[in-house]
Amino acid sequence: LEGALKLKEISYIHAEGYPAAEMKHGPIALIDEEMPVVFIATRDSSYDKVVSNIQEVKARKGKVIAVVTEGDVLIPKMAEYVIEVPKTDEALMPMVSVIPLQLLSYHIAVMRGCNVDQPRNLAKSVTVE
């Protein structure tokens, strides 16, 4: 979700984050040869479900970008692009795997010519009601 949020905020590209179990309930209908799909495919309790989802995306000719645990040999065979993160405790993996997503969003925004230091329409202060 954080990766999709950051991509929307600084590059103005629509993105959505879905749990692995929900991909087949809607988002899969949008996948074609021009659709990039980013997976967090680290070695954790949802790994097998994510591998299945990657296979579904590949069957529809979608482009796979995968964040994987260092040393993964299965997913790099299926993905067009792979970003490796170090192995860590499953409870800490969200913090480790979000960094490449934030960097991906940053580089996409820069390539699009967006001002990443001052994104449009974002309030940069906390409002208390």
N, C-alpha and C positions, 0 to 999 in steps of 0.2 A: 504493500500500500504506500509506503514511504517513497519508493522508487517512482511509482506512477504519479504521486503528488508532486514530487520534485520536477518531473518531466513536464507536467502541466504548468507549474508555476514559472519555470524559467525558459522553456522553449515554446510554450503555447501549443503543444501537441496534445491532443486528447489521449489519455491513457487510463486504464483501469487495472486494479489489482484484484486477483481472485485467489481464494484458497484452491489447492489442487483438486479437492473433491467437487468443486463447483464448476470447473471449466466446461464440462460436458452439458451444462444446463444453460446455454445461451451463447457465451462467448465463442464457442466452437463454430457457430453458424457464420461468423464474420471472417474466418480464416481462408485465405487464398494465397496465391504465389507472391502477392505484394504485401502481405501482412507479416511484420516482424513480431515475434512473441518472445518475451523475456521470461526465463524460468529461473527461479532459485532452486537449484537441483543439488543441494549439498547432501552429504551422507547423514541422513537423520531418519526419523520414524516415517516420514512421508516420501522417502526416496523412490520406492517402487511405484507409488501412485504418480509421481512426477514423470518417471520414465514412461509410464503408460500414456500420459498426456502428451509428452514429446512425440511419441509414435503416432498419436492421433493428429497432431499438428503436421508432422512430416507427411502423413497420408493425404493431407489436404494441400500439400506443397507450401506450407507456411515456412517462414524463415525463423530459425531458432537461435536465440542468443541465450547462453546458459551460464549461470554462476555456479561453479562446481567446487567441491572440495579437492584440494591438491591431490594429484595422483589418480583421480577418477579416469578410468579407461573406457567405460561404456558410453557415457554421454558425449564426449568429444567425437565419437564416430557418427553421432546423429546430428550434432549441432553445426551450424555454419560458423558461429563465433563462440568461443569459450573464454570465460574469465575465471581464473582459479583463486580461491581464498584458502588460507591455512586451516587445517583441521583444528577444531576446538570443541569444547563441551556444547551439546545441543542447546542448552539454555542460553549460551552466549552467541550462537551462530547468527541470530538476527542482527546483532550489532556489527558483526564481521561482514555479513553479506550485503548490508545496506550501503556500505562505502562504495563498492563498485557501481551500484545503481545511481548513487548521487553523482559520481564522476562521469558516468555515461550521460546523465541528464545535462551536466555542465558542458561536456564536449559537444553534444548535439545542439545545445543552445548557442554556443560560440559559432559552430558551423553555420547555423541559421542566421547569424548576425544579430542575435538578441543581446540586450544589455543584461548580463547576469548579475551585475552589482545593484541594479535598480529595476527589478521586474515590475511590469505595469500592474496596476490594480491590486497590489498587495499591501495590506496594512502592516507596517513594521513596528507596531507598538501594541502593548497589551491594553485592552479596554475592559474596565470593570463596570458591571452594571449593578 
